[in-house]
Amino acid sequence: MTSKSLSGYSIIPYLIISLSIGMQSAFFITEIPYLMRVSGFSIETIGWYSSAATIPYIIQPLINPLTDAWIRRRSWFVITAVACSLSIVLALQFIGSGHRYVFFSLVMLGQILYGLATACYGGLAATTLDSTGRLRASNMLNMGAQAGGALGSTALLAVTHRSSAYSLPIVVVTLICLPALAALLIDEPAREPQPSGSSAGTFLAEVRQTLRSRDGQLGVVLCLCPAGTIALNAFLPALAIDYHAPEWMTVSLNGFAGWILTLIGIYIGGLACLRIDPRLVYIASAVAMAFVGIYFALTPISPFNYAVASIAYCVVQGASINTCSAIVFELISKSKVSSSTQYSIFYAFGSMAQLYVLSINTHVYARHGLVALFTADAVLNIAGVVVLLVLLKMSLSRPVQRAHQKAA
């Protein structure tokens, strides 16, 4: 039963474990690209890694049922967070050696575990709280993930710059595992036995329900569209070296300052969605991303231009992330069976878009260089905007046509 609210001291564990989620995200989004560049990996290799790194999120709906079985979700959260940190520690042992495929495999495993930890958070909120509590838990997830990302990315980049190679694994385990233990403080009832195969049946039912509805189909197209994929975010930490950004700029823009700017973008996007159709806000953020790519392409390589474009991109990507979430939440709000599975489906489609956009960007960079990379990203965003505007116009015109038909 979902009858409990989330107030007072009960909100604290949700906030703390969301810090762990943010710190896991910080390693994969910020530290890995920068660490690879420092270790001598090319921008092209980093681009192909970032493309492949979306695969764990694409297959996420197939793995999610694991956290709905056997033990409580709070225990699953701790297990997946600890396992994620251990996979990262093992991966760090191979980054500077010739065993690159072992390194990539361990990083992919860590991302799968990170996705499962996030699913556990959603499952806890969905099964133990009422509607008001779920809303507060969602706010805690966004706030805590951004705060954890800011702290985690700053600490990891600082340790990479200033400390020995032995310090980084210790910092990773500490940042991820200690906050994760707070999940054990969440009041979660014991699991009730479920018939064999019920999770698979629920998953398949939700897939049919989502893909057959007109709004669901529009949502799938929106997630698959090349607009708003924030693909440049995979390159920015590594490009700090190519743009000759000083240490303080690299650490701040890809650390605490960048995450705070993203949080500001999330707030702006949330305000805009209260007053404007979220789909229009999402389209506007994609146009802004295209302009950032154009700025990168037309301006000389310098720390100043890197800073200006990175600041703008952080704010824009925050608005895009929050707006996309608002659209998806609205699409799955009518679900009575498994909203978390539906969310993972849309997230998987969004990851597919990231996969092909990153692949195109990396291929263009390998053939034509850095300016072409930024140009290609801008063109893909604009192309996606055109598709979304056409679909939006068609969806808005249908109710008017039906009204005219009824009047006739």
C-alpha positions in Angstrom: 0.0 0.0 0.0 1.3 3.5 -0.9 -0.2 5.4 2.1 2.8 7.0 3.7 3.8 10.6 3.1 7.3 11.9 3.1 8.0 14.6 5.6 10.2 15.4 8.6 13.1 13.0 9.2 11.7 10.4 6.8 12.8 12.6 3.8 16.5 12.5 4.8 17.3 9.0 3.7 15.8 9.7 0.2 18.0 12.8 -0.1 21.1 11.0 1.1 20.8 8.0 -1.3 20.1 10.4 -4.2 23.6 11.9 -3.4 25.0 8.4 -4.1 23.2 8.3 -7.4 24.6 11.7 -8.4 28.1 10.7 -7.5 27.8 7.5 -9.6 26.6 9.7 -12.5 29.5 12.1 -12.0 32.0 9.4 -12.5 30.5 8.2 -15.8 29.6 11.6 -17.2 32.6 13.7 -16.2 35.5 11.8 -14.8 35.7 9.0 -17.3 36.0 11.2 -20.4 38.5 13.5 -18.7 40.5 10.5 -17.3 40.6 8.9 -20.7 42.0 12.1 -22.3 44.6 12.4 -19.6 45.6 8.8 -20.2 46.2 9.4 -23.9 42.9 8.3 -25.4 41.9 10.3 -28.6 38.7 12.4 -28.8 37.6 9.9 -31.4 38.0 7.0 -29.0 36.2 8.9 -26.3 33.4 9.6 -28.7 33.0 5.9 -29.6 33.1 5.0 -25.9 30.3 7.5 -25.2 28.3 6.0 -28.0 28.7 2.5 -26.6 28.0 3.8 -23.1 24.3 4.4 -24.0 23.8 0.6 -24.6 23.3 -0.2 -20.8 20.4 2.3 -20.7 18.9 0.9 -23.8 18.6 -2.6 -22.3 17.6 -1.2 -18.9 13.9 -2.2 -19.3 15.0 -5.9 -19.7 17.0 -5.7 -16.4 14.6 -3.7 -14.3 12.5 -6.7 -13.1 15.5 -8.0 -11.2 15.1 -5.3 -8.6 11.4 -6.4 -8.1 12.3 -9.9 -6.9 13.6 -11.8 -3.9 14.8 -9.1 -1.5 13.6 -5.6 -0.5 14.5 -2.7 -2.9 16.4 -0.9 -0.2 18.8 -3.9 0.0 19.0 -4.0 -3.8 20.0 -0.3 -3.7 22.9 -0.9 -1.4 24.0 -4.0 -3.3 24.0 -2.3 -6.7 25.7 0.9 -5.4 28.5 -1.1 -3.7 28.9 -3.3 -6.8 29.0 -0.2 -9.0 31.8 1.3 -7.0 33.8 -2.0 -7.1 33.4 -2.2 -10.9 34.7 1.3 -11.2 37.7 0.5 -8.9 38.6 -2.5 -11.0 38.2 -0.5 -14.2 40.7 2.1 -13.0 43.3 -0.6 -12.7 43.2 -1.1 -16.5 42.8 2.4 -17.9 46.5 3.0 -18.2 47.4 -0.5 -19.5 46.9 -2.2 -22.8 43.8 -4.0 -21.7 41.3 -1.3 -23.0 38.5 -3.8 -23.7 38.6 -5.0 -20.0 38.4 -1.4 -18.9 35.4 -0.6 -21.2 33.7 -3.8 -20.1 34.0 -3.0 -16.4 32.8 0.6 -17.0 29.7 -0.8 -18.9 29.0 -3.1 -16.0 29.2 -0.2 -13.6 26.7 1.8 -15.7 24.2 -1.1 -15.7 24.5 -1.3 -11.9 24.1 2.5 -11.7 20.9 2.2 -13.7 19.6 -0.5 -11.4 20.3 1.7 -8.4 18.3 4.5 -9.9 15.4 2.0 -10.6 15.5 0.9 -7.0 15.0 4.5 -5.9 12.0 4.8 -8.2 10.6 1.5 -7.0 11.0 2.5 -3.3 9.1 5.8 -3.9 6.4 4.1 -6.0 5.7 1.3 -3.5 6.0 2.9 -0.1 4.7 6.5 -0.6 1.4 8.3 -1.4 1.1 10.7 -4.3 2.4 13.7 -2.3 5.3 11.6 -1.0 6.2 10.4 -4.5 6.4 14.0 -5.7 8.7 15.0 -2.8 10.8 11.9 -3.5 11.1 13.0 -7.1 12.2 16.4 -6.1 14.8 14.9 -3.7 16.1 12.7 -6.6 16.7 15.7 -8.8 18.1 17.9 -6.1 20.3 15.2 -4.5 21.5 13.9 -7.9 22.6 17.4 -8.9 24.2 18.1 -5.5 25.9 14.6 -5.5 27.1 15.2 -9.1 28.6 18.6 -8.2 30.4 17.2 -5.1 31.4 14.0 -6.8 32.7 15.5 -10.1 34.6 18.2 -8.2 36.2 15.8 -5.8 37.1 13.3 -8.5 38.7 15.9 -10.9 40.6 17.4 -8.0 41.9 14.0 -6.9 42.9 13.3 -10.5 44.9 16.5 -10.7 46.5 16.5 -7.3 46.7 13.1 -5.7 48.2 9.7 -6.4 46.6 6.9 -8.5 45.8 5.1 -5.2 43.7 7.9 -3.9 41.0 7.8 -6.6 39.6 4.3 -5.9 39.3 5.2 -2.2 37.5 8.4 -3.0 35.1 6.5 -5.4 34.2 3.9 -2.9 33.7 6.5 -0.1 31.5 8.8 -2.2 29.3 6.1 -3.6 28.9 3.6 -0.8 28.6 5.7 2.4 25.5 7.6 1.2 24.0 4.4 -0.2 23.8 2.9 3.3 21.1 5.4 4.2 18.7 3.3 2.1 18.6 0.8 5.0 16.8 3.5 7.1 13.8 3.6 4.7 10.7 2.0 6.1 10.0 -0.7 3.5 7.7 -3.6 4.2 8.8 -7.2 3.4 8.0 -8.4 0.0 4.9 -10.5 -0.6 5.4 -13.7 -2.7 4.5 -13.2 -6.4 3.5 -15.8 -8.9 6.3 -16.9 -11.2 6.5 -14.9 -14.4 4.3 -12.0 -13.1 7.1 -9.4 -13.6 7.6 -10.5 -17.2 3.9 -10.3 -17.8 3.6 -6.9 -16.3 6.5 -5.7 -18.4 5.0 -7.0 -21.7 1.6 -5.5 -20.8 3.2 -2.1 -20.2 5.0 -2.2 -23.5 1.8 -2.9 -25.3 -0.1 -0.2 -23.4 2.6 2.4 -24.1 3.3 1.7 -27.7 -0.4 1.4 -28.8 -1.5 4.7 -27.5 -1.2 7.8 -29.7 0.4 9.9 -27.0 2.8 7.1 -26.3 3.8 6.9 -29.9 4.4 10.6 -30.0 6.5 10.3 -26.9 8.6 7.5 -28.5 9.2 9.7 -31.6 10.2 12.6 -29.3 12.7 10.5 -27.4 14.1 9.0 -30.6 14.5 12.4 -32.2 18.0 13.8 -32.5 16.9 17.1 -30.9 17.9 17.6 -27.3 20.2 14.6 -26.8 22.8 16.6 -25.0 25.4 14.7 -26.9 28.1 17.3 -26.6 28.2 16.7 -22.9 30.2 13.5 -23.6 33.0 15.5 -25.2 33.2 18.7 -23.1 35.3 17.3 -20.1 37.8 15.8 -22.5 37.9 18.9 -24.7 39.1 21.0 -21.7 42.7 19.8 -22.5 42.4 20.7 -26.2 41.0 24.1 -25.4 44.0 24.7 -23.0 41.6 25.3 -20.1 43.5 25.9 -16.8 43.0 23.5 -13.9 40.6 25.7 -12.0 38.4 26.2 -15.0 38.4 22.4 -15.8 37.5 21.4 -12.3 34.8 24.1 -11.8 33.0 23.9 -15.2 33.0 20.1 -15.2 32.6 20.0 -11.4 30.6 22.0 -8.9 30.0 25.0 -11.1 28.8 23.0 -14.1 26.4 21.0 -12.0 25.0 24.1 -10.3 24.5 25.7 -13.7 22.6 22.5 -14.8 20.5 22.8 -11.6 19.7 26.4 -12.6 18.7 25.1 -16.0 16.4 22.5 -14.4 14.7 25.2 -12.3 14.3 27.5 -15.4 12.9 24.6 -17.4 10.5 23.7 -14.6 9.2 27.3 -14.4 8.8 27.4 -18.2 6.8 24.2 -18.2 4.3 25.7 -15.8 3.5 28.4 -18.3 4.2 26.9 -21.7 3.5 23.6 -23.4 6.5 21.4 -22.2 7.0 20.2 -25.8 7.6 23.8 -26.9 10.1 24.3 -24.1 11.9 21.1 -25.2 12.1 22.4 -28.8 13.4 25.7 -27.6 16.2 24.0 -25.5 17.2 22.0 -28.6 17.4 25.2 -30.7 19.6 26.7 -27.9 21.9 23.6 -28.0 22.3 24.1 -31.8 23.4 27.7 -31.2 26.0 26.5 -28.6 27.3 24.1 -31.2 27.5 26.9 -33.8 29.4 29.1 -31.3 31.9 26.3 -30.7 32.3 25.9 -34.5 32.8 29.6 -35.3 35.0 30.8 -32.5 38.7 30.1 -32.1 40.1 27.5 -29.7 40.7 29.3 -26.4 39.9 28.9 -22.7 37.5 31.9 -22.8 35.4 30.4 -25.6 35.4 27.0 -23.9 34.1 28.6 -20.7 31.4 30.7 -22.4 30.0 27.8 -24.5 30.3 25.3 -21.5 28.3 27.6 -19.2 25.6 28.1 -21.8 25.4 24.4 -22.5 25.1 23.4 -18.8 22.1 25.7 -18.4 20.5 24.5 -21.6 21.0 20.8 -20.9 19.4 21.3 -17.4 16.3 22.8 -19.0 16.2 20.0 -21.6 16.6 17.2 -19.0 13.8 18.6 -16.8 11.5 19.3 -19.7 11.9 15.8 -21.1 11.2 14.3 -17.7 8.0 16.4 -17.4 6.8 15.2 -20.8 7.5 11.5 -19.9 5.9 11.8 -16.5 2.8 13.2 -18.1 2.7 10.3 -20.6 3.0 7.6 -17.9 0.7 9.4 -15.4 -2.3 7.2 -16.4 -0.5 3.9 -15.7 -1.9 1.8 -12.9 0.4 -1.2 -13.3 4.1 -0.3 -13.7 5.0 3.3 -14.3 8.7 2.7 -13.6 8.8 0.2 -16.4 7.2 2.7 -18.8 9.7 5.3 -17.7 12.6 3.0 -18.4 11.1 2.3 -21.9 11.1 6.0 -22.8 14.6 6.4 -21.2 15.8 3.5 -23.4 14.4 5.2 -26.6 16.2 8.4 -25.5 19.4 6.5 -25.1 19.0 5.1 -28.6 18.9 8.7 -29.9 22.0 9.5 -27.9 23.7 6.4 -29.4 23.2 7.4 -33.1 23.8 11.1 -32.5 27.1 10.3 -30.7 28.1 7.8 -33.4 27.4 10.4 -36.1 29.3 13.1 -34.2 32.3 10.8 -33.6 32.4 9.7 -37.3 32.3 13.3 -38.5 35.1 14.2 -36.1 37.2 11.3 -37.3 36.8 12.4 -40.9 36.7 16.2 -40.7 37.9 17.4 -37.3 36.6 19.4 -34.4 34.7 22.2 -36.2 32.8 19.5 -38.2 31.9 17.8 -34.9 30.2 20.9 -33.5 28.5 21.7 -36.9 27.1 18.1 -37.1 25.7 18.3 -33.6 24.0 21.7 -34.4 22.6 20.3 -37.7 21.2 17.2 -35.9 19.5 19.4 -33.3 17.9 21.6 -36.0 16.7 18.6 -38.0 15.1 17.2 -34.8 13.4 20.5 -34.1 11.9 20.5 -37.6 10.5 16.9 -37.0 9.1 17.8 -33.6 7.4 21.0 -34.9 5.7 19.1 -37.7 4.5 16.4 -35.3 3.4 19.0 -32.8 1.4 20.8 -35.4 -0.2 17.6 -36.6 -1.2 16.6 -33.0 -2.7 20.0 -32.2 -4.6 20.1 -35.5 -6.4 16.8 -35.0 -8.7 18.0 -32.1 -9.7 21.0 -34.2 -10.5 18.8 -37.2 -12.6 16.5 -35.0 -14.5 19.5 -33.6 -15.3 20.8 -37.1 -16.5 17.3 -38.1 -18.8 17.2 -35.1 -20.1 20.6 -35.8 -20.8 19.7 -39.4 
